Amino acid sequence: MKDQIVEALKKIKPMLQADGGDVELVSIEESGIVKVRLQGACAGCPMSQMTLKNGIEKILKQEVPGVTSVESV
């Protein structure tokens, strides 16, 4: 599962980096919760929760079976 998540995040990163941000995988829980750290411009952006849920979480759920949620730490 970790390899699939890393590959999916590689697809997401260019979009975030284009706006001066980035995402880092922190951990994956047994329950399917993926914890990430938003970096750069994404860390302080008021739209970061929307990016997290409507962008990162949506793509990870589509591409990686077993992902139930994505949380920012």
FENZISUL-V495888 format. One record per residue. N is the residue number from 0. D_LAST is the distance of its C-alpha to the last C-alpha in Angstrom with 2 decimals. Layout:
N;D_LAST, N;D_LAST
//
This chain:
0;19.84, 1;17.64, 2;20.30, 3;20.40, 4;16.69, 5;17.06, 6;20.22, 7;18.83, 8;16.05, 9;19.01, 10;20.66, 11;17.87, 12;17.26, 13;20.71, 14;20.15, 15;17.02, 16;18.85, 17;21.87, 18;20.16, 19;18.84, 20;15.25, 21;13.59, 22;10.90, 23;10.06, 24;9.91, 25;7.99, 26;9.75, 27;12.08, 28;13.21, 29;16.92, 30;16.63, 31;15.48, 32;11.84, 33;10.08, 34;6.43, 35;6.12, 36;5.43, 37;7.99, 38;10.65, 39;14.04, 40;15.38, 41;12.56, 42;10.17, 43;12.74, 44;14.41, 45;15.40, 46;15.56, 47;12.01, 48;11.60, 49;14.96, 50;14.17, 51;11.24, 52;13.55, 53;16.96, 54;16.47, 55;13.97, 56;14.04, 57;17.78, 58;18.62, 59;16.82, 60;18.56, 61;21.80, 62;21.79, 63;20.36, 64;22.01, 65;19.99, 66;16.65, 67;16.21, 68;12.91, 69;9.90, 70;6.54, 71;3.80, 72;0.00
//
